[in-house]
Amino acid sequence: MVEEEQEVIGRLRLPRKGEVLGVVISMMGASRLLVDCIDEKERMCRIPGKIKRRIWVKDGDVVLIKPWIVESDKKGDLVWRYTRLQADWLRRAGHMK
């Protein structure tokens, strides 16, 4: 069981400097989503084209956000979406509340 979980999780992308973890509250349309970040701010985030074509994001997904330089408290870009197993590992490891 532990070996299977390690294979699925693999090398996990952790937040780097200037990046914030969050949970998707709702999809707003036009490649935009509302994210509740762990720094207690809600941000309107856009999904860049290279990510939009590769992954699907749903309500409740754990994502990695890079806040914009301008209006960093309100807007940002989606950097990464975690799978359910990866999100569980992040919670157990103490990266998310």
C-alpha positions in Angstrom: 0.0 0.0 0.0 2.7 2.5 0.9 4.8 1.6 -2.2 1.8 2.1 -4.4 1.1 5.5 -2.8 4.7 6.6 -3.3 4.6 5.7 -7.0 1.4 7.7 -7.5 2.7 10.7 -5.6 6.2 10.6 -7.1 8.1 13.9 -7.0 5.7 16.4 -5.6 5.8 20.1 -6.7 6.0 22.2 -3.5 5.4 25.9 -3.3 8.4 28.0 -4.2 9.1 31.6 -3.2 6.1 33.8 -4.2 3.7 30.9 -4.7 0.7 30.0 -2.6 -1.5 26.9 -2.2 -5.2 27.1 -2.4 -8.5 25.3 -3.0 -10.8 26.1 -6.0 -14.1 27.6 -4.8 -15.8 27.9 -8.2 -15.2 28.1 -11.9 -16.1 31.6 -13.3 -15.8 30.8 -17.0 -13.4 32.1 -19.7 -10.4 30.3 -18.1 -11.0 32.0 -14.7 -11.5 30.5 -11.3 -12.0 31.7 -7.7 -9.4 30.3 -5.3 -9.4 30.3 -1.5 -5.7 30.6 -0.7 -4.0 29.5 2.5 -2.9 33.1 3.2 -6.6 33.8 3.9 -7.3 35.7 0.7 -9.6 34.9 -2.2 -8.0 35.4 -5.6 -9.5 35.5 -9.1 -7.0 33.3 -11.0 -6.6 32.7 -14.7 -5.5 29.5 -16.3 -2.6 30.1 -18.7 -2.9 28.6 -22.2 -0.1 26.0 -21.8 -1.9 24.6 -18.7 -5.4 25.0 -20.0 -4.7 22.6 -22.9 -3.2 19.9 -20.6 -5.3 19.7 -17.4 -8.8 20.0 -16.2 -9.6 22.0 -13.1 -12.7 21.4 -11.0 -14.3 22.8 -7.9 -12.5 21.5 -4.7 -9.2 20.9 -6.5 -6.0 21.9 -4.6 -3.9 24.2 -6.8 -0.7 26.2 -6.7 -1.1 29.9 -7.4 1.4 32.6 -8.3 0.0 36.0 -7.3 0.4 38.8 -9.7 2.8 41.6 -8.9 0.0 44.2 -9.4 -3.1 43.5 -7.3 -1.4 40.5 -5.6 -4.1 40.3 -3.0 -6.9 39.8 -5.6 -5.4 38.1 -8.7 -3.0 35.4 -9.8 -2.1 32.7 -12.2 -2.6 29.0 -11.8 0.8 27.1 -11.8 -0.1 23.5 -10.8 -3.1 21.3 -10.0 -2.6 18.4 -7.5 -4.2 15.0 -7.7 -6.3 13.8 -4.8 -3.5 11.6 -3.4 -1.0 14.5 -3.7 -3.5 16.9 -1.9 -4.0 14.4 0.9 -0.2 14.1 1.3 0.1 17.9 1.5 -2.5 18.0 4.2 -0.8 15.3 6.2 2.6 16.9 5.8 1.3 20.2 7.2 1.5 22.3 4.1 -2.2 23.0 4.1 -4.6 23.7 7.0 
